Amino acid sequence: MSAGTAYLRNPARLTAIFLAFPLVTLPLAYLSVRPIASLEWLFDVYLVGLATSHFVVTLGLYLNSKTLEHFTSTWLNKVIYFGVPAIIFLYFGVNSLLDPTTHPVAAKVNTAVTAVVTASAYFHRGRQAYGVLQLLKGQSKVPFRALQRHLELSFFLTLPVLQTETSFLGNGRFWVSSPLGAVTLVVVALLFVAVVVLALRTGGAKALMLPLGYFAIQAVIQCMSSFDLRLYLACDAMHYSEYHVLMYPRVVDAELGARKVDRAMGWLRRPPVRFYLGVFTLAALSVAWKGDLFGFGGFIDHGPRPIAFMFNMSNGIFLFHFFVDSFAWKFSNPFYRSSLGRLYFKPAAA
């Protein structure tokens, strides 16, 4: 990945990522702690336009025969991209039909799965931030040492630990009275200082303004939600925005084959608004159901069991997204290095 980064050099894409913090995160964070009834609709717009749609768009990876060939190329890939997702969706469908008082084991399993989904969300956010930081560093053309990446990865793996402690041990607030919480916070602070100091010694502030700015904003965002869990949804705005920016070429410009699924995807993505109209429609239906808007949730929950089963399977989209996405961006994999390289990178100038 020594080549110049073409995709994230675009000012509009960078603007969409960076402005998510002041324009979305900060206003919604304020409304999260000081609710205003007349502005509650902003959260629904946010859930449809950025949050839930960012989970749904991952399904677009399956609308490409070349990608499907990779997904089925080995037995391990079949398990990763089809076996585990099938189990995830089926679990959420079946679990919704079980009465926890009649099936206490199901209630315990549900608690464990909820914990897994929650922790997965935290580590998923840190992992994506680390990846985007590497892309921005690549654009600076500064020759970083391997130690820089190790420190950054440690930082983005320690922040989710802090978030997890807040969620499960601090009841949604920073565990200020705990030595464990204090130690984790000190480690986060030391790693932050180490990353910044080493970067400045390597390349200087001017050359690294963009990656260091991104790193600082991510640190602020993740610490905000770690100190008060009520801010978590608002603090994910930058994560959602950058995921949409990064996924756009994968679903709109990725090379297609000649099978039926490719023809369907070709029709959907030309123009791209057609594809995203479908994504936002599915996201809106999900938000309407989970928020019981217009009585939609009650209709499904009290309707025929097969309908409830099918709709409740969609709850698995969160864990599905976290799981599949942890494999679908591995540039160390020859398939992804080849197929994604042409979308995100161009050869450095001679």
C-alpha positions, 0 to 999 in steps of 0.5 A: 500500500505504498501507492498514493491514495486516490479515493480519500484525496477527494475534498468532498469525501473528507468533508463528509467524514470530518463535518459529521463531528461538529454538524451531527455528533455535537448537536445530537450529543446535546439533545441526548442529555438535554432532550427537546421534545420538538426535536426528537424527529432528528434522531429518527432522521439520523437513524435512517440516513446514517445509522441503520442504513450503514448496517443495511448497505453491507448486504450489497457485498452479496450482489456481485458474482465475483465477490460471491465466488470468493465467498464460496472459494473455500470451506472456511469462506463458506462458513464465514460469509454464509454459515455464521451469518445464517446462524446469526439471522436464524437465532434472532428470528427464533429467539423472538418467538420464545417466551423467556419465562417459559424458556429461561435458558433462552433468556440467559443466551439472549443476555450473553448475545446482547453482551457480545453484540455490544462489545462487538460494536465497540471494537468494530468502531475502534478497528474502523477508525484505525483503518481509516487512520492508516489510509490518511497516513498513507496520503501524507507520504511520511515514512512511518515506522512499524512502532507507529502502527502498533501504538495506534492499534493498541490505542484503538483496542484500549478505547473499546475496553474503556467503553466496555467497562463503562457499559457493563461495570459503570452502569452507563457512566465512567467507572470513576471510583474503580482502580480498573477504570482509572488504570484503563484511562491512564493507558489510553492517555499514555498511548494517545501522547505516544502516538502524537509525539512519535508522529510529530517526530517522524513527519512534523505537524504540517505534513500530518495535519489531516491524520493527526486531526482525525486521530484527535477527533476520534479520541474525543468522540470515543472518550465522550461516549465512554464517560456517558453512554447516553452519548454513544449513538451521537458519537457514532456519527463519524463512524457511520459517515466514513463507512458510507463514504468508503462503501460507496465505490464497493457497491457502485463502482466494483467490477461485476460479472455476467450472472443474474445477480450482476445484472440485478446489481447493475440495474440497481446501482445505475443510477446510484440513487436507485440503490440507496433508495432501497437501502434507506427504505429498508432502514426506514422500515427497520426504524419504524418497526423498532420504534413502533412508529404508526403501530408498525412494531405492534402489528408485527409482534402480534401478527402471525408467527411466521411474519414475526419470525421473518421480521425479527431475523432482521435484528441480526443485521447488527451482529452480521455487519460486525462479523462480516465487516471484520473480514471484508476489508482485509487488504492482506487477502489477495482477493481484496487487495486486487479488487479493492486496490483499483477502487481506493488506490492509484499508482504513485506518480513516476 
